[in-house]
Amino acid sequence: MSIEARLTELGITLPQPAAPVAAYVPAVEAGGLLHLSGQIAFTDGALMTGRLGEDRDLDYGVRAARACGLNLIAQMKAALGSLDRVERIVKLGAFISSAPSFTDQPKVANGASELMVEIFGDAGKHARSAVGVPVLPLGSVVEIDAIVLVRPA
């Protein structure tokens, strides 16, 4: 089954890939790897903002991480032309805006990690880091970047 068919089966519609907000490109393909710039938590055109453990809770963070994951997949499709070129999700780096007392960053990152497995199956299983930070661009609650192994075009 193609990844596009899998998205349809799951009822998932990808968002439009976000344009860069500074001096960088959304994706660079080099040496069989696609390096994706960090995607922040835009969903339905609105940015999910705040700080976990302060003015937002764990469930909000998980939803934001899933939104970042969808944005990453949209960038993959834009860069590769077809999601069927994705051979494996290699690594996700999750940055979570959180209060010093908040220690559930790995649970937040699961919002994106579980999405990758849901869509790509075993090829979606990846290495990961989940790091708490005091603030993210534009006040986003989560930002996630990725490295993806790709098949030749």
N, C-alpha and C positions, 0 to 999 in steps of 0.2 A: 504494500500500500504506500502510495506517495505521501509525503508530509502534508501536502495541500489537502489530500483526501482525509488525512487524519485530523487536520484542523476542522474541516467541515463536519466530520463525524462527532467531534467534541463540541461543536457549536461555537468555535472560537474564530472571531474576526480580528485580524491584526490591525493595529492602528497605523496611521501614516507615519513613516520614519521621521523623527525629529531632525530639524536642521541644527547644525552646530551653533552654539551661542558664544563661541570665542574662536581663537586661532588654532583649530584642529580639524581633522576629518573624522567622520563617524566610524570608518573602518579602513584597515590596511591589510591587504592580503600579501603575505610574504612567506616563502618556504613551506607552502602547504598549510599554513595557518592563517586564520582570519582573526585579527586583533580588533576587538570592538571597544570603542570609547565608552566611558561610563554613561549609562542611561538613567535619568532621574524618573521619579514616579509620576508621570503624566498619565491620567486616565480620563477618558471622555473629554479631552481638551483642558482639564483642570489639573493643576499641580497639587499633589498630596504633600502638605507641609507639616512641620511641627517637630517635636522632640519626644522620643519614646521615654516613658518613665517620668515625664514632666507634664505635657499637655496631650499626649497621645498614648494609646495602649498597644499591647502586643498584637491584637487582631488587626488593628489599623496598619501596623508595620508589616505584617504578613501580606495583607492586601496590596500595600505599596510595593513590596518586593515582587509580587506576582506581576504588577503593572510594569515594573522595570524589566522583568523577564519577557513580557510581551513586546516591549519596546526593543529589546535586544534582538528578538526573533524578526521583528520588522526590519531592523538594520541588516540582519543576515540576508534576508530576502532581497533587499535593495542592493546590497553589495555583490551577491552571488548570482542573482537572476532567478535562482531556483533553490528552495530549501532542500531539495533532494541532493544537492552537493554537500550538505552537512554530513560528515562521516562520524564525528563525535564532538560533543561538548567537552572540552579539555578542562577548563577551569573557569570558575566564577569568582569574582572579588566583590564582596558586598560591604558597603559602607553604610552604617546606620547612625543617624543623628540621635544621640541618646544621652540621658542624664548619667552622671557618674555611678549612681546606684543601680542602673539598668544593666542586667547581665544576660539577657536572653537574645543577644544578637544572632546566635546560630538558629534559634527558632524563627526569627524574622527572615533570615536568608532562605529558610526552607520554602518560603512562598515562591521564590524563583527556582530553586533546586527541584522541587516537586513538579513544577510546570515543565521543566526540561525533560524529565523522565516521562511525564504524561504524554508529551508530544513526540519525543524522539526515541522512546523506549530505552533499551539498554545503552544506546548511543548517547543518551542524555545524562548518564551517570558521570559525574565529574569530580575533580578536586575543587576545593573551595576554601576561601578565607572569609570570615565575618568579623568586622572590626567596628567598634563603637567610636564615633567622632563627635565633637561638640557642635559642628555646623556643616552643612552641605550647600552647594550652589543653589541659589534662588530660594533657599529655605526648605528644599526637598527633605523629606524624612528618610529616604533611602536612595542610594545610587549604586548601580551594579555594572561592572565591566566584565568582559568575557574573552576567552581564547577558544577558538573553534578549529578543529581539524577538518579540512575540506578536500573533496575529490576534485581532480582537474576538470576544467570546463570542457 
